[in-house]
């Protein structure tokens, strides 16, 4: 009902025909055509597939500047309506992203469930292996691709050559594939790492082999994420969900066939999951070629793609650290919970499984906010960027409050979804209020972190995470856990850390000088060789 109300409010007044305010940039689009656009060309009627931000050329600058200036003409849209429109836009953009990440997580969750029928040891091996994959390779896909959040979204609206976006995709695939090669080597020698961590012998041997079988498929995961970012930069958010609606059931079938029917056993799981990642990538390629998104692809351009690699790699590495510092903190909590005993470990597994699903909400909103902010910075819209950043923060707190209410309302029965042991259910009920409490902060962390990535300030988010988690909250939580608080102590520490991160990032976003951020976005594109050459220039070299 809230979303329907917002849509109604955003359409209750007719849009004016002349001297529009900056709010109108949300609704009006200009057709994407050749380099010689006429300033007097007729505006297209917006539809669900229309671009939300026009791609400015030199002739558009005056228009964009004039839209940013306030005017007192009667009958214009009120500022509050522009804010509601922005909230509605972000909501529509984030929902398919959230669904896509939920389905993406389900690929390995289903794999673990199918493996669990073999033996407890196989279940433990698969769960541990996917946890290690999440903390290493998947970070490249989810953290490293934030460089595309920054550069590709700004390029889409800020570059005069639409094919620059395709060059950035190729550059991203090259850099992130090199990052993944390092992870693949680590996986190849992971048995020694696991022994150094003090894991049981069967975990060390079987998890190492499990990860080695997953190496080919992991690259498909990274490329799939890169192509999603390429489409999201063009404000195309749905294809990832469409593709995963196909590959998710196929993944379950492949896991069953490989593990049980073909009698491959434990190692059939990484093979089946890897195939599912590659199928997802190939289906997304097909969507891009035959449906939407191919307009910004100018062909293979290896010479251009291999230029300015360091500037891209720097942003990608900082993105990995930004996302990874939070994920690694939660993995440390999981390892600490294992030392508290069997029941706390079981309760921790229940809470972590639920939190991974819940986290797709703020993370998905952050991805949508990142692309939106990048688009607006590229379009030279400082006021629109400021509004989008704060709307994302407000929307995330509302979503967090809803999740908080649901968790608190189900705290006494939540554990029964996963386990029937009364001791586990009771402990989950005791700890869940702390998990519920940080949902608002986690929402701010997701949305404001996404805004920072759209601004190209991954290093700020990484620094805030490092200070908040590792310089107080995480050590404090571990201390409480082993001095009478038990599992609740670990989650108190996480709660404190997330509130520090969320509040600090929102303050940083609020104090940002958006005019300077627009200039910095332009400088980043120029430093990366984006916007050089003619708009009609073809990127194809081979």
C-alpha positions as CSV (number, residue, x, y, z in Angstrom):
1,X,0.0,0.0,0.0
2,X,2.9,2.4,0.8
3,X,4.4,1.9,-2.7
4,X,1.0,2.4,-4.4
5,X,0.5,5.6,-2.4
6,X,3.9,6.9,-3.5
7,X,3.1,6.1,-7.1
8,X,-0.2,7.9,-6.8
9,X,1.4,11.0,-5.2
10,X,4.0,11.1,-8.0
11,X,1.3,11.2,-10.7
12,X,-1.4,13.3,-9.0
13,X,-0.5,16.6,-10.7
14,X,0.2,17.1,-14.4
15,X,3.8,17.9,-15.3
16,X,4.3,21.5,-16.6
17,X,5.3,22.1,-20.2
18,X,8.0,24.7,-19.8
19,X,10.7,26.1,-17.5
20,X,10.8,22.9,-15.5
21,X,12.5,22.5,-12.2
22,X,15.3,20.0,-11.5
23,X,12.7,17.6,-10.2
24,X,11.5,17.0,-13.8
25,X,14.8,15.4,-14.7
26,X,13.4,12.3,-12.9
27,X,10.5,12.0,-15.3
28,X,11.7,13.4,-18.6
29,X,14.2,11.8,-20.9
30,X,15.8,12.7,-24.1
31,X,16.3,10.2,-26.9
32,X,19.8,8.7,-27.3
33,X,20.8,9.3,-30.9
34,X,23.8,10.3,-33.0
35,X,26.3,13.0,-32.1
36,X,24.5,15.7,-33.9
37,X,21.5,16.2,-31.6
38,X,19.3,19.1,-32.2
39,X,18.6,21.4,-29.2
40,X,15.0,21.7,-30.4
41,X,14.4,17.9,-30.7
42,X,11.1,16.7,-29.3
43,X,11.2,15.0,-25.9
44,X,10.1,11.3,-25.9
45,X,7.2,10.2,-23.7
46,X,8.7,8.3,-20.8
47,X,7.8,4.6,-20.4
48,X,9.0,1.9,-18.0
49,X,12.0,1.3,-20.3
50,X,13.0,4.9,-20.8
51,X,16.3,6.1,-19.4
52,X,15.9,8.0,-16.2
53,X,18.8,10.4,-16.9
54,X,19.6,11.9,-20.3
55,X,23.1,11.4,-21.6
56,X,24.4,14.9,-21.9
57,X,26.4,16.2,-24.8
58,X,27.9,19.6,-25.0
59,X,24.5,21.0,-26.2
60,X,22.8,19.6,-23.1
61,X,24.9,21.4,-20.5
62,X,22.8,24.6,-20.7
63,X,19.6,22.6,-20.3
64,X,20.9,20.7,-17.3
65,X,22.2,23.9,-15.7
66,X,18.8,25.6,-16.2
67,X,16.9,22.7,-14.8
68,X,19.0,23.0,-11.6
69,X,18.0,26.7,-11.0
70,X,15.0,27.4,-8.8
71,X,12.1,29.4,-10.2
72,X,9.0,31.0,-8.7
73,X,6.6,30.2,-11.6
74,X,3.3,29.1,-10.1
75,X,2.1,25.5,-10.7
76,X,5.5,23.9,-10.6
77,X,6.1,20.7,-8.8
78,X,6.6,21.1,-5.0
79,X,10.0,19.9,-3.6
80,X,8.4,17.2,-1.5
81,X,7.0,15.6,-4.6
82,X,10.4,15.4,-6.1
83,X,11.6,13.6,-3.0
84,X,8.7,11.2,-3.1
85,X,9.4,10.6,-6.8
86,X,13.1,9.8,-5.9
87,X,12.1,7.4,-3.2
88,X,9.7,5.6,-5.6
89,X,12.4,5.5,-8.3
90,X,14.9,3.9,-5.9
91,X,12.3,1.4,-4.6
92,X,11.5,0.2,-8.2
93,X,15.2,0.0,-9.0
94,X,16.2,-1.9,-5.8
95,X,13.5,-4.6,-5.8
96,X,14.8,-6.6,-8.8
97,X,18.4,-6.2,-7.5
98,X,17.4,-7.5,-4.1
99,X,15.5,-10.5,-5.7
100,X,18.6,-11.2,-7.9
101,X,21.0,-11.4,-4.9
102,X,18.5,-13.5,-3.0
103,X,18.3,-16.0,-5.9
104,X,22.1,-15.8,-6.3
105,X,22.7,-16.8,-2.7
106,X,20.2,-19.7,-3.1
107,X,22.5,-21.4,-5.7
108,X,25.0,-22.4,-3.0
109,X,22.4,-22.8,-0.3
110,X,20.6,-25.4,-2.3
111,X,23.9,-27.0,-3.1
112,X,24.7,-27.4,0.6
113,X,21.2,-28.8,1.3
114,X,21.6,-31.5,-1.4
115,X,25.1,-32.4,-0.2
116,X,23.8,-32.6,3.4
117,X,22.0,-35.9,2.5
118,X,25.4,-37.6,2.0
119,X,26.8,-37.2,5.6
120,X,27.4,-34.7,8.3
121,X,31.0,-34.5,7.2
122,X,30.0,-33.7,3.6
123,X,27.6,-31.0,4.9
124,X,30.3,-29.4,7.0
125,X,32.8,-29.5,4.1
126,X,30.4,-27.9,1.7
127,X,29.3,-25.2,4.1
128,X,32.9,-24.4,5.1
129,X,34.0,-24.3,1.4
130,X,31.3,-21.9,0.3
131,X,32.0,-19.7,3.3
132,X,35.7,-19.5,2.2
133,X,34.6,-18.8,-1.4
134,X,32.3,-16.0,-0.2
135,X,35.1,-14.4,1.7
136,X,37.6,-14.6,-1.2
137,X,36.4,-15.0,-4.8
138,X,32.8,-13.8,-4.4
139,X,34.2,-10.6,-2.8
140,X,35.8,-9.9,-6.2
141,X,32.5,-10.2,-7.9
142,X,30.6,-8.1,-5.4
143,X,33.3,-5.8,-4.1
144,X,35.6,-5.4,-7.1
145,X,32.7,-4.6,-9.5
146,X,31.9,-1.5,-7.4
147,X,34.5,0.2,-9.6
148,X,31.9,-0.2,-12.4
149,X,29.3,1.3,-10.1
150,X,31.5,4.4,-10.0
151,X,32.8,4.6,-13.5
152,X,30.2,3.0,-15.7
153,X,27.2,4.8,-14.3
154,X,29.0,8.2,-14.7
155,X,30.1,7.3,-18.2
156,X,26.6,6.4,-19.3
157,X,25.4,10.0,-18.6
158,X,28.6,11.9,-18.7
159,X,30.5,10.6,-21.8
160,X,29.8,11.8,-25.3
161,X,30.7,8.3,-26.7
162,X,28.2,5.7,-25.6
163,X,30.6,2.9,-26.4
164,X,32.9,4.0,-23.6
165,X,30.6,1.9,-21.3
166,X,31.5,-1.3,-23.3
167,X,35.2,-0.4,-23.0
168,X,34.8,-0.1,-19.2
169,X,33.1,-3.5,-19.1
170,X,36.0,-5.1,-21.0
171,X,38.5,-3.3,-18.7
172,X,36.6,-4.5,-15.7
173,X,36.6,-8.1,-16.9
174,X,40.4,-8.0,-17.5
175,X,41.2,-6.5,-14.1
176,X,38.8,-8.7,-12.1
177,X,40.0,-11.8,-13.9
178,X,43.5,-11.0,-12.8
179,X,42.3,-10.6,-9.2
180,X,40.5,-13.9,-9.5
181,X,43.6,-15.7,-10.8
182,X,45.3,-14.8,-7.5
183,X,42.4,-16.3,-5.6
184,X,42.5,-19.4,-7.7
185,X,46.1,-19.9,-6.7
186,X,45.2,-19.5,-3.1
187,X,42.4,-22.1,-3.5
188,X,44.9,-24.5,-5.1
189,X,47.0,-24.4,-2.0
190,X,44.2,-24.0,0.5
191,X,44.8,-27.2,2.4
192,X,47.9,-25.7,4.0
193,X,45.9,-22.6,4.9
194,X,43.2,-24.6,6.6
195,X,45.7,-26.7,8.5
196,X,47.3,-23.4,9.8
197,X,43.8,-22.3,10.9
198,X,43.5,-25.5,13.0
199,X,40.6,-27.1,11.1
200,X,39.9,-30.8,11.3
201,X,41.8,-33.1,8.9
202,X,38.9,-34.1,6.7
203,X,37.9,-30.4,6.3
204,X,41.5,-29.5,5.2
205,X,41.6,-32.2,2.6
206,X,38.1,-32.2,1.3
207,X,37.5,-28.4,1.3
208,X,40.7,-27.9,-0.7
209,X,39.6,-30.4,-3.4
210,X,36.1,-28.8,-3.3
211,X,37.5,-25.4,-4.0
212,X,39.7,-26.7,-6.7
213,X,36.7,-28.1,-8.5
214,X,35.0,-24.7,-8.1
215,X,37.8,-22.7,-9.7
216,X,36.4,-22.8,-13.3
217,X,32.9,-21.9,-12.2
218,X,34.0,-19.1,-10.0
219,X,35.2,-17.1,-13.0
220,X,31.7,-17.3,-14.4
221,X,30.4,-15.7,-11.1
222,X,32.8,-12.7,-11.5
223,X,31.9,-12.2,-15.2
224,X,28.2,-12.5,-14.4
225,X,28.5,-9.7,-11.8
226,X,30.5,-7.5,-14.2
227,X,27.8,-7.8,-16.9
228,X,25.1,-7.0,-14.3
229,X,26.9,-3.8,-13.4
230,X,27.2,-2.9,-17.1
231,X,23.4,-3.2,-17.4
232,X,22.7,-1.5,-14.1
233,X,24.8,1.5,-15.3
234,X,22.2,1.8,-18.1
235,X,19.4,1.7,-15.5
236,X,18.5,-1.8,-16.6
237,X,18.0,-3.7,-13.3
238,X,15.7,-6.7,-14.1
239,X,17.7,-9.1,-16.3
240,X,19.7,-10.6,-13.4
241,X,16.5,-11.6,-11.7
242,X,15.0,-13.0,-15.0
243,X,18.2,-15.1,-15.6
244,X,18.4,-16.4,-12.1
245,X,14.7,-17.5,-12.1
246,X,15.8,-19.9,-14.9
247,X,19.1,-21.0,-13.5
248,X,18.1,-21.4,-9.8
249,X,15.9,-24.5,-10.5
250,X,18.4,-25.8,-13.0
251,X,21.1,-25.5,-10.3
252,X,19.0,-27.6,-7.9
253,X,18.5,-30.3,-10.7
254,X,22.2,-30.3,-11.6
255,X,23.3,-30.7,-8.0
256,X,21.0,-33.6,-7.5
257,X,22.1,-35.3,-10.8
258,X,25.8,-34.8,-10.2
259,X,25.8,-35.7,-6.5
260,X,23.3,-38.6,-6.4
261,X,22.4,-39.8,-9.8
262,X,25.8,-39.7,-11.4
263,X,27.4,-40.7,-8.0
264,X,30.1,-38.0,-8.1
265,X,29.3,-37.3,-4.5
266,X,30.6,-34.3,-2.6
267,X,32.6,-32.9,-5.5
268,X,29.6,-32.9,-7.8
269,X,28.3,-29.8,-5.9
270,X,31.0,-27.4,-7.0
271,X,30.8,-28.7,-10.6
272,X,27.1,-28.2,-10.7
273,X,27.2,-24.8,-9.1
274,X,30.0,-23.7,-11.4
275,X,28.0,-24.7,-14.4
276,X,25.0,-22.7,-13.1
277,X,27.2,-19.6,-12.8
278,X,28.4,-19.9,-16.4
279,X,24.8,-20.5,-17.6
280,X,23.7,-17.4,-15.7
281,X,26.5,-15.4,-17.5
282,X,25.7,-16.8,-20.9
283,X,21.9,-16.1,-20.6
284,X,22.7,-12.6,-19.5
285,X,24.9,-12.1,-22.5
286,X,22.0,-13.4,-24.7
287,X,19.6,-10.9,-23.0
288,X,22.1,-8.0,-23.6
289,X,22.5,-8.9,-27.3
290,X,19.0,-9.7,-28.3
291,X,16.8,-7.6,-25.9
292,X,18.4,-4.5,-24.1
293,X,21.8,-3.2,-23.3
294,X,23.7,-3.7,-26.6
295,X,23.5,-0.1,-27.6
296,X,26.5,0.8,-25.4
297,X,28.6,-2.1,-26.8
298,X,30.9,-1.0,-29.6
299,X,32.7,-4.3,-30.1
300,X,36.0,-5.7,-28.7
301,X,38.5,-3.0,-28.1
302,X,41.6,-4.6,-26.5
303,X,43.9,-1.6,-26.9
304,X,41.5,0.7,-25.1
305,X,40.5,-1.9,-22.5
306,X,44.1,-2.4,-21.5
307,X,44.7,1.3,-21.0
308,X,44.3,3.0,-17.5
309,X,44.2,-0.4,-15.8
310,X,45.7,0.9,-12.6
311,X,43.0,3.6,-12.0
312,X,40.3,0.9,-12.4
313,X,42.3,-1.7,-10.3
314,X,42.7,0.8,-7.5
315,X,38.9,1.4,-7.2
316,X,38.2,-2.3,-7.5
317,X,40.7,-3.2,-4.7
318,X,39.2,-0.5,-2.5
319,X,35.8,-1.9,-3.2
320,X,36.9,-5.4,-2.2
321,X,38.3,-3.9,1.1
322,X,35.1,-1.9,1.7
323,X,32.8,-4.9,1.3
324,X,35.3,-7.4,2.7
325,X,36.0,-5.7,6.0
326,X,32.4,-6.1,7.0
327,X,32.1,-9.7,5.7
328,X,35.4,-10.8,7.3
329,X,34.1,-9.4,10.7
330,X,31.1,-11.7,10.5
331,X,33.2,-14.7,9.6
332,X,35.4,-13.9,12.7
333,X,32.3,-13.9,14.8
334,X,31.3,-17.3,13.3
335,X,34.8,-18.7,14.1
336,X,34.5,-17.3,17.7
337,X,31.1,-18.9,18.1
338,X,32.5,-22.3,17.3
339,X,34.6,-22.0,20.5
340,X,31.5,-21.4,22.7
341,X,30.1,-24.9,22.3
342,X,27.7,-27.0,20.2
343,X,24.5,-25.1,21.0
344,X,25.9,-21.6,20.5
345,X,27.4,-22.7,17.2
346,X,24.1,-24.2,16.1
347,X,22.3,-20.9,17.1
348,X,25.0,-18.9,15.3
349,X,24.4,-20.9,12.1
350,X,20.7,-20.2,12.3
351,X,21.2,-16.5,12.8
352,X,24.0,-16.2,10.1
353,X,21.9,-18.0,7.6
354,X,19.0,-15.7,8.2
355,X,21.2,-12.6,8.2
356,X,22.7,-13.5,4.9
357,X,19.2,-13.5,3.3
358,X,18.2,-10.3,5.1
359,X,21.4,-8.5,4.1
360,X,20.3,-8.7,0.5
361,X,17.8,-5.9,1.2
362,X,20.3,-3.1,2.2
363,X,23.0,-4.4,-0.2
364,X,20.5,-4.4,-3.1
365,X,19.4,-0.9,-2.2
366,X,23.0,0.2,-2.0
367,X,23.7,-1.2,-5.5
368,X,20.7,0.8,-6.9
369,X,21.8,3.9,-5.0
370,X,25.3,3.6,-6.3
371,X,24.2,3.4,-9.9
372,X,21.7,6.3,-9.4
373,X,24.3,8.6,-7.8
374,X,26.8,7.7,-10.5
375,X,24.3,8.5,-13.2
376,X,23.4,11.9,-11.7
377,X,27.1,12.8,-11.1
378,X,27.8,12.1,-14.8
379,X,24.8,14.2,-15.8
380,X,26.2,17.1,-13.8
381,X,23.3,17.2,-11.4
382,X,24.6,18.1,-7.9
383,X,21.2,18.9,-6.4
384,X,19.7,15.7,-7.8
385,X,22.6,13.7,-6.5
386,X,22.2,15.1,-3.0
387,X,18.5,14.3,-3.0
388,X,19.1,10.8,-4.3
389,X,21.7,10.1,-1.6
390,X,19.4,11.2,1.3
391,X,16.4,9.5,-0.2
392,X,18.3,6.2,-0.2
393,X,19.3,6.7,3.4
394,X,15.7,7.4,4.5
395,X,14.3,4.5,2.4
396,X,16.9,2.1,4.0
397,X,15.9,3.1,7.5
398,X,12.2,2.4,6.7
399,X,13.1,-1.0,5.3
400,X,15.3,-1.7,8.3
401,X,12.5,-0.7,10.7
402,X,10.1,-3.1,8.9
403,X,12.6,-6.0,9.2
404,X,13.2,-5.1,12.9
405,X,9.5,-5.4,13.6
406,X,9.3,-8.7,11.8
407,X,12.2,-10.2,13.7
408,X,11.0,-9.0,17.0
409,X,7.5,-10.3,16.4
410,X,8.8,-13.8,15.5
411,X,11.8,-14.1,17.9
412,X,10.2,-16.9,20.0
413,X,9.5,-19.1,17.0
414,X,12.2,-18.0,14.5
415,X,14.7,-20.7,15.4
416,X,12.1,-23.5,14.7
417,X,12.4,-22.7,11.0
418,X,15.9,-24.2,11.1
419,X,16.1,-26.5,14.2
420,X,13.7,-28.3,16.6
421,X,16.2,-28.4,19.5
422,X,14.6,-26.3,22.3
423,X,18.0,-25.1,23.5
424,X,18.9,-23.8,20.1
425,X,15.4,-22.1,19.7
426,X,15.7,-20.5,23.1
427,X,19.2,-19.2,22.5
428,X,18.2,-17.8,19.1
429,X,15.3,-16.0,20.8
430,X,17.7,-14.4,23.3
431,X,20.1,-13.2,20.6
432,X,17.7,-12.2,17.9
433,X,16.8,-8.8,19.5
434,X,20.4,-7.6,19.0
435,X,20.2,-8.8,15.4
436,X,16.9,-7.0,14.9
437,X,18.2,-3.8,16.6
438,X,21.0,-3.3,14.0
439,X,18.8,-3.7,11.0
440,X,18.3,0.1,10.8
441,X,22.0,0.7,11.0
442,X,22.7,-2.1,8.5
443,X,20.3,-0.3,6.1
444,X,22.2,2.9,6.5
445,X,25.4,1.0,6.0
446,X,24.1,-0.5,2.7
447,X,22.6,2.7,1.3
448,X,25.2,5.2,2.3
449,X,28.0,2.7,1.4
450,X,26.4,2.5,-2.0
451,X,26.3,6.3,-2.3
452,X,30.0,6.5,-1.4
453,X,30.8,3.9,-4.0
454,X,28.9,5.8,-6.6
455,X,31.0,8.9,-5.6
456,X,34.2,6.9,-6.1
457,X,35.0,7.1,-2.4
458,X,35.4,3.4,-1.6
459,X,38.4,4.2,0.5
460,X,36.2,6.2,2.9
461,X,33.9,3.3,3.4
462,X,36.8,0.9,3.9
463,X,38.4,3.2,6.5
464,X,35.1,3.6,8.4
465,X,34.7,-0.2,8.4
466,X,38.2,-0.8,9.6
467,X,37.9,1.6,12.5
468,X,34.4,0.7,13.5
469,X,34.8,-3.1,13.4
470,X,38.4,-3.8,14.2
471,X,39.4,-1.0,16.6
472,X,36.8,-1.6,19.2
473,X,33.5,-3.2,18.5
474,X,34.7,-6.6,17.3
475,X,37.4,-7.1,20.0
476,X,34.8,-5.9,22.6
477,X,32.2,-8.3,21.4
478,X,34.7,-11.2,21.6
479,X,35.7,-10.1,25.1
480,X,32.0,-10.1,26.2
481,X,31.4,-13.5,24.6
482,X,34.0,-15.2,26.8
483,X,33.3,-13.2,30.0
484,X,29.7,-14.2,30.7
485,X,27.7,-12.9,27.8
486,X,28.1,-15.9,25.5
487,X,26.8,-15.7,21.9
488,X,24.9,-12.5,22.7
489,X,28.2,-10.7,23.4
490,X,29.4,-11.3,19.9
491,X,26.3,-9.8,18.4
492,X,26.4,-6.8,20.8
493,X,29.8,-6.1,19.3
494,X,28.4,-6.3,15.7
495,X,25.4,-4.1,16.7
496,X,27.7,-1.4,18.0
497,X,30.0,-1.6,14.9
498,X,27.1,-1.3,12.4
499,X,25.6,1.7,14.2
500,X,29.1,3.4,14.1
501,X,29.4,2.6,10.4
502,X,25.9,3.6,9.4
503,X,25.9,6.9,11.3
504,X,29.4,7.9,10.2
505,X,28.8,7.1,6.6
506,X,25.5,9.2,6.6
507,X,27.3,12.1,8.2
508,X,30.1,11.9,5.6
509,X,27.5,11.8,2.8
510,X,25.6,14.7,4.3
511,X,28.7,16.9,4.5
512,X,29.7,16.2,0.9
513,X,30.1,19.1,-1.5
514,X,28.1,17.8,-4.4
515,X,29.4,20.5,-6.9
516,X,32.9,19.2,-6.2
517,X,31.8,15.6,-6.5
518,X,30.4,16.4,-10.0
519,X,33.9,17.8,-11.0
520,X,35.6,14.7,-9.5
521,X,33.4,12.4,-11.5
522,X,34.4,14.3,-14.6
523,X,38.0,14.1,-13.7
524,X,37.8,10.3,-13.0
525,X,36.3,9.7,-16.5
526,X,39.0,11.8,-18.1
527,X,41.7,10.0,-16.1
528,X,40.4,6.7,-17.4
529,X,40.4,7.8,-21.0
530,X,36.6,8.0,-21.1
531,X,35.0,10.6,-23.4
532,X,37.9,10.8,-25.7
533,X,37.1,10.8,-29.4
534,X,33.9,11.2,-31.3
535,X,30.5,10.2,-30.1
536,X,30.1,8.2,-33.3
537,X,33.5,6.6,-32.9
538,X,33.3,2.8,-33.0
539,X,35.2,1.0,-30.3
540,X,35.7,-2.1,-32.4
541,X,39.3,-3.0,-33.0
542,X,39.1,-6.7,-33.7
